[in-house]
């Protein structure tokens, strides 16, 4: 994948995540985008961070003591974990938000 397409996919993904949190009480969960990374801050200052990794064309995610690396899958039109565990990025964010903040969000797909 070329740099332009990679950047477009990142921008699109970040915009979808940001929109999904628009109606959420910021005391429960809030999105911020800074210096090319997206951070979701949950209450009690727990942070889920999405960080682009241009060289391997991946999107890395960190939360608590866990980390995931996601590759874009054209066939599914989604970011999937690079270990083949079937973890899809947007589903991971929805699940984490539900479990940590007790908030149900729905991130638009395709």
C-alpha positions in Angstrom: 0.0 0.0 0.0 1.4 3.4 -0.8 1.7 6.3 1.7 -1.2 8.3 0.3 -3.7 5.4 0.7 -2.3 4.5 4.1 -2.8 8.1 5.3 -6.3 8.2 3.8 -7.3 5.1 5.7 -5.9 6.4 9.0 -7.8 9.7 8.6 -11.0 7.9 7.7 -10.6 5.6 10.7 -9.8 8.4 13.1 -12.8 10.4 11.9 -15.2 7.4 12.3 -14.0 6.8 15.9 -14.2 10.5 16.7 -17.8 10.7 15.4 -18.9 7.6 17.4 -18.0 9.5 20.7 -19.7 12.8 19.8 -22.7 12.1 22.0 -20.8 10.4 24.8 -20.4 12.2 28.2 -16.8 13.4 28.2 -16.6 12.4 31.9 -17.0 8.8 30.8 -15.0 8.8 27.5 -13.4 11.4 25.3 -11.5 11.4 22.1 -8.5 13.6 21.3 -6.3 13.6 18.2 -2.9 15.1 18.6 0.4 14.7 16.7 -1.0 12.1 14.4 -2.3 9.8 17.2 -5.8 9.3 18.6 -6.4 8.8 22.3 -9.6 7.8 24.0 -9.5 8.8 27.6 -11.9 6.9 29.9 -12.9 8.0 33.4 -10.2 7.4 35.9 -7.7 8.5 33.2 -7.4 5.1 31.5 -6.2 5.6 27.9 -6.6 3.6 24.8 -4.1 4.9 22.2 -4.1 4.5 18.4 -0.7 5.3 16.9 0.2 5.1 13.2 3.3 3.2 12.2 4.2 4.4 8.7 7.1 2.0 7.9 5.1 -1.2 8.3 1.9 0.6 7.3 0.2 -0.5 10.5 -1.9 1.0 13.2 -0.8 0.2 16.7 -3.1 0.2 19.7 -2.2 0.2 23.4 -4.5 -0.1 26.4 -3.4 -0.9 30.0 -0.8 -3.6 29.6 -1.9 -4.8 26.2 -0.8 -3.9 22.7 -2.1 -4.9 19.3 -0.8 -4.3 15.8 -3.3 -3.9 13.0 -2.9 -4.3 9.2 -5.4 -3.1 6.7 -7.3 -5.9 5.0 -8.7 -4.9 1.7 -10.9 -7.9 1.4 -12.7 -7.1 4.6 -12.3 -3.4 4.5 -11.0 -3.4 8.1 -8.0 -3.1 10.3 -7.2 -6.7 11.5 -4.7 -7.8 14.1 -1.4 -9.0 12.6 -1.4 -12.2 14.7 -4.3 -13.7 12.9 -6.6 -13.8 16.0 -9.5 -12.2 14.1 -9.5 -9.0 16.2 -11.0 -6.1 14.3 -9.9 -2.6 15.4 -13.3 -0.9 15.6 -14.9 -3.9 17.4 -12.0 -3.8 19.9 -12.7 -0.1 20.6 -16.5 -0.7 20.9 -15.9 -3.6 23.3 -13.3 -1.8 25.4 -15.6 1.3 25.7 -18.5 -0.9 26.8 -16.4 -2.8 29.4 -14.5 0.2 30.8 -16.9 3.1 30.6 -20.2 1.1 30.5 -21.0 3.1 27.3 -22.3 1.5 24.1 -21.0 3.1 20.9 -21.3 2.1 17.3 -18.5 3.0 15.0 -19.6 3.3 11.3 -18.2 0.7 9.0 -17.4 1.2 5.3 
